[in-house]
Amino acid sequence: MKIAYATTYDVRDRATWPRRHLGLYGAGQKIAEVLQSAGAELAFLGPLHQPKIPITRLKWLYYRRRGQSYYSPVEPWVAPYYARQIHAKLAQTGADLLLCPENAIPLARVRTNLPTVLWTDALLGSLVDFYPHLTDLCAETRRRLHAVEQAALQRCDRVILTSEWAAQSALALYDLPTDKLRIIPRGASRAQDWSDAEVKAIIAQRPPGPCRLLFLGVDWQRKGGPLALEVAQALNQQGIETELWVVGCQPQSEGELPYFVKPYGFIDRATPAGEAQFAHLLSNAHFLIFPTKADTFGVAISEANAAGLPCVAAAVGGIPTVLRAGVNGRAFAPDASAREYAQYIAATIADYAGYQNLALSSWRHYRQYLSWEAAQQQAWSDLQGLVVGRDRSAETSRMPIPQTT
């Protein structure tokens, strides 16, 4: 099977990705690798280019002064511009299927007889008034966003999302046929391929104390950094020696950082040294702490579970699909206090044999449900079915019409 792979970025060149998009673009890269390892040949159509129109800057400034958000990718000239690029490249590929692992906009004006697949974490419409950059949208952006996404979804034969939350939101927003949707969680972006025995050894070498909480995120505020700091503070106040390891951003606090906060900054995992440091932190922490305010899926949970690291997180967006109590950690109500997180962590770490069982269960849950290998098993046969179904439809259309007497 040959798949035309449409992205607005260069999926093969990580060095060109901005930090704020590492999660999204990294998932696109992993999906490509998953498809190739299953036997697909990929024709990369990206990077697709967005037209630069000066008026978009003026609109952004205008709406910002009015206290509203503006999102230029849904302007009416963008999707046709993407479509022209896709049409020109698609004609040269001989592809059996068109797939976009990003958002729906590049597909909105594409005309093709090929089976078309959108594989993303959640629809843009689901992020309205949920993610900061799509909160308080101006009326024209809100209207155009839903219109362009609706047009794309009508053209898609399959929409693959990462969680029950994303699927239910899509159904409510666009009244999609349920048989068009699939739910496939995403794996870790660069997980180590550890065996059961290796993970057991990693868990066994973690000392009972101090309790090490690992925070991952480039956005300190949105990912819940202030609450993570409060949790670490509460544990220390209870007499449980605790460290907060912060990766991806600079932690913020009033005055000097508390002594128990260990900032590591941004770690470039594209380098061997960066990957080794990241793996070391995952192996030696006790919990991933992820009290995020807004997340579609929380790929950091997959990253952590891949190293046998249980997670405590806020039950927002798709996280309840990923995080199961007693299996790989616990999801807390979005308004849960630092005290509630601290009580759970303290009780879990106090029974250290029980903690070690939870850590191993986290890794096994990852392997069975959250790994890219699991995603491949779910997605590959479905994509093949779309291609076979298209071929059969084409054969039927070429059959002569029986003559009646």
N, C-alpha and C positions, 0 to 999 in steps of 0.2 A: 504494500500500500504506500502511495506517495501522498504526503500531506503538505499543502501550502500553509506556511506558518506566518501569520500576519502580526507584526508588532510595530509600535511606533518608535521603539528603541532597538539598538543592536544587541540582540540576545546573546551573541557570541563574544561580546567585548565588555567584560565587567568593569574595566577601567573607565568606561564612558558613562557609567550609571551614577546619578546623584545619590547621596546618602539617604535622602528622604524616600527614595524609591527602591532601596536595596531589597526589601521584602518582596514587593510586587515583581520586580524584574528578576530577582533570584528564583521566584516560583516559576516564571516563564522559562527560565533556563533549565530548571529541573524537569518541567513538563516535557520540554524538547528532548532531554536526555532519556526520560522514561519511554517516550515514544520510539526513539531510535533503538534503545535496548530491546524493545519488544519486536523490532524488525521493520519499523517504518523508515522510509526515506523522506527526509524533510527538505522542502524548498523554502528557504528563508526569504520572505518578502520585505522584511524590515532592514534598516529603519525607515518607516514611513515618515514623511515630513508634513508638519502642520503649517499652513500658510501664515505668514506674519503680516497682519493687518494693523496699521497704526491705531485705528479706532478702538481696538480692544484695550489698549493702554488707557485711553481717554475714558472709556466706559468704566474700567476698574477704578480709576481715580474718582469719577463721578459718584459711583455707588458707595465707595468707601467713605466719602464725605457724608453720605446719607445714612451711614451705619449699616450698610447692607453688603452682602457678598456677591461677587460676580465670577462666573466660570466660563472662560472664553472657549474651551473645546466644544461646547454645544452650540456655538454660533452656526447659522445655516450654511455657511460656505465651507466648514471644516470637513464634515462627513463626505460631501461630493469630492473634495480634494483628495481625501484618503482613497475613496472608491476608484478614482481615475488611476492612481498609482497601483492599486491592487489589480484592477482589470489589465493594465499593461503588463504587469509581471506574471499574472496568473496564466495568461495566454501562452507563455513560454515554458510552463512547468510540466504540463501533462499530469497534473495532480488528480487524485481521486477524491480529495476532501479538503475543505478550507477550514482552518482552525485559528481562532484568536484567543490568546491566553491573558488578555489585558482587560479592557472594558468594551462595551458594546459599540462605541462611537465609530471605530473603523469599519464596522460591518453594516452600518445603518443604510447606506445607499449602494451597496454592492449588488450587482445582478449576476447571478451565476446559477447553473443547474447542479453544481456540486453540492453534496451534503455540507452544511455549514454548522460549525460548532463554536460556541462561546464557552470558554473554560476560565472562570474567574472566582474570586472569593465571595463577592456579593455584588449585586447590581448597584449602579450609581444611585438609583432612586431610593435604595435602602439606606444610603448614607446621608440623605438630606436631613438636616437638623439632628444628625448623629455625629458626623465628623466635623471638626471645626471649620474646614475650608468650604463646606457645603451647608453651613448653618446661617440662618438669616439671609437666604438667597433673595435677590431681587426677583420681581414677578416674571420678567422676561426670561431670565436664566432658568427659573423653576419650570416654566412652561416648556421651554425648548429642551431642557434635559429630559423630561418625561416623554416628549414627542420623539426625540431622536432615539431614545432607548426602546420605546415601543416599536418604532420602525425596524430596528435591528432585530429585536426578538421575534418579530413576525417572519423574518427571513431565516432564522436559525432553526435547524432541525433538532438540535440538542443544546441545552444549557446546563453546564456542569457547575455546581456551587459547592461550597465547603461545609455547610452546616444546615441544620433544620431551620434555624432562624433566618438564614439567607433565602432558603426555599419558600418558607411561609410568607416572608416579606414580598418575594417576587410574585407569588400567587395573588396576594392581596392587592398589589400595585397594578399588575398588568393582566390579571385573569388568564394566566398561561395554562394550557393543557397540562395536566399533571404528568402525562407520559413524555413530555418534552424535557422534564427536569431530572437531574441525577444529583445525588449528594455524595461527594468524594472529598474527604479531608486531605489537607496538604501535609507532606512530610517536612522534615528538617531541611534547611537549605544546603547544608554541607555536613551532614551527620557522619560520624565515624562508623565504620562497619564492624562493630564489636560483636563478639559471640556471647552466648549466655555465660560461659565461664569467665570471660574477660570482664563482663559487667558485674558479675558477682565479686570478682577481685577488687574492682573499683569501689564498689559499695563497702566491702569489708575494710578497706584501708581508710575510709572516712572516720576520723575520731569523733567520739560523742560530743566533744566541745573544743573550741567555742562553736556555737550555732552560726552557720554562715548562710546568709540570705543573698541570693544573686538577683540583681535587678538588671534586665536587658531592655534597652530602648534608646532611640535617638531623641525622643521628645519627653523630657523629664515630667512635664505637667500632664500631658495627655495619658502617658503610660502609668500615671499614679505614683510618681516618685515621692511627693510629699507624704502620702499615706505609708509608703514603704519605710520611709525614715521614721515615722511615728511608731510603726510596728517594732522596728529594731530598738527604738528608745524604750518602748513599753517592756520588751523582753529584758533589756538590761536593768530596768528599774525593778523587775521581779527577781533579780539575782541570777538570771540566765545570761551568761556572757554571750554576746551576740555581735557579729560583724555584718555590715551591709556592703556588699561588693557591687559597685555601679559600673556597668559597661555600656558604652554607646553615647553617653552624654556627660555633661558636668553637673553633678548634683548641686542643688540650691538649698540654702537655708538662711535664716536670719542670723547674721553674725558669722563666726567661723564654723566650719563643718565640725560636727561632733567627732570625737576621737574614734568612734567605732565605724565611721564611714570610710571605705577604701575605694577611691575613684580610680578607674582604669582607663577612662576615656574611650575613644573610638578604636576598636581593634580591626585592622584590615585582614580579614580572613582569606583574602586572595593570595596572601603571602604565606610561605611555610611557617615563619615565625609567629605570625598572627594566628594561624589555625592551631598551632601547638599551644599558644597561650590560652586561646578560647577553650580548647579541649581540657586544658588543665583546670581552668576555673569551673567548668561544668562537672568535672570529675570530683572536685574537692569541696564544692558547695553542698549544703544540705537541702535547701529548697530554692526553687525559682519563686520569687515574689512578683506578682504581676497584677496589681490592683488597678488595672487600666480603666479609663473613663469611657473609651470608645475603641472597639476592635471588632473586625469582621470575623476573625478566626483565632488569632493568637498563635502564630507559627512558632513563637518563642517556647510555647508549651511542648510542641513536637521536638524542638531543639533540646530542651531539657530532658524530656522523657527518653530521648535517644541515648542519653548518658546515664540513665537510671536515676534521674533527679525528679522527685515529686514537686508538685506546683501548688501554690495557693494563689488564687486569682479572683477577680471580680466577675460575676456571672452576667456579663454584658455581651451583646451581639451573639456570635457563634460559639463562644467559649463553653456554654453548657453542653454542646455536642462533643467537645473535645475532652473536657475535664470531668471525671466521674469520681464521686466521693468513695473513698476506700479502695480505689483502683490506682489512680495516679495523682492523688492530691485532693483538693477540695475547692469548689467555686463558692464564693460568698456573695450575698446580696450586694447590689451596687452601692447601697448606703451603709454597708457594714463598717463598724468602727475598727480602729487599730487594736483595741482591746480584744475584739472577737478573733481577729487574725492571730494575735499573740497567744491567746488561750489555746487555740488549736495547735499551733506550732509547739508550744511548751508541752502540751499533753502528748503529742506525737513523739517528740524527741526524748521525752522522759522514759518511754518504753523503747529503748534503742533497738532491741531485736524486732519489735513491731515496725519501727521506722525502716529497718533494713528490708523487711518483707515488702513494705509499701514501695520502696525504691526499686526493688526487683520487679514488682508488679507493674510499676510505671514503664519500665523498659519493655516488658512483654506486651503491655497494651500498645506501646508505640509500634512494635514489630507487627502486631496483628492488625491494627486499625489506622495508625497515623504515619506509617512509613510510605515512601514513594513506591516501594515494592507492592504494598497493599493497594495503592492508588492505581498502579499499572494493571494489576489483576482485575480491578473493577472497570477501568476505562477501556482497555484494549479491545475486548470482545464487543463492547458496545459500539465503538467506532467502526470496527469491522462490519458489524451488522448494518450500520448506516450505509456503508459503501455497497455491500451486497444487496441491500434493499433498493438502492438507486439503480444498480445494474439490472436487477430483475424488472424494475419498472420500465427501464429503457427497452428491455427485450419485449415486454408486453406491448409497448407502444408500437413496436415494429412488426408485430404479428398481423397477418391479413385479417380483415374483418369477415367473419363467416357470412356467406350469402344465404338469405332466407328464401324459401320457395312457397 
